[in-house]
Amino acid sequence: MADSTNADRFARDQQRRIAAATAIGMNALKPMMHFQVSMLRMWADSIERIEASYEKRLEETATKIEEPSDKERAA
């Protein structure tokens, strides 16, 4: 009987230690995850700015190409 009580106590202690270690690990990961998320947001913002710049330049180029053809039609 005493052996099973000690074994149960040992098992509970092990579970508590594992839970505590897991909590410590998760708390340690939290700042790293926040940093990675912020880096992904910066990367996405950069891609969106590049895309907007690309679209703007594409529209400007299309406008420049269309202007001479309009003048040719008028002549």
Rosetta blueprint (number, residue, H / E / L):
1 M L
2 A H
3 D H
4 S H
5 T H
6 N H
7 A H
8 D H
9 R H
10 F H
11 A H
12 R H
13 D H
14 Q H
15 Q H
16 R H
17 R H
18 I H
19 A H
20 A H
21 A H
22 T H
23 A H
24 I H
25 G H
26 M H
27 N H
28 A H
29 L H
30 K H
31 P H
32 M H
33 M H
34 H H
35 F H
36 Q H
37 V H
38 S H
39 M H
40 L H
41 R H
42 M H
43 W H
44 A H
45 D H
46 S H
47 I H
48 E H
49 R H
50 I H
51 E H
52 A H
53 S H
54 Y H
55 E H
56 K H
57 R H
58 L H
59 E H
60 E H
61 T H
62 A H
63 T H
64 K H
65 I H
66 E H
67 E H
68 P H
69 S H
70 D H
71 K H
72 E H
73 R H
74 A H
75 A L
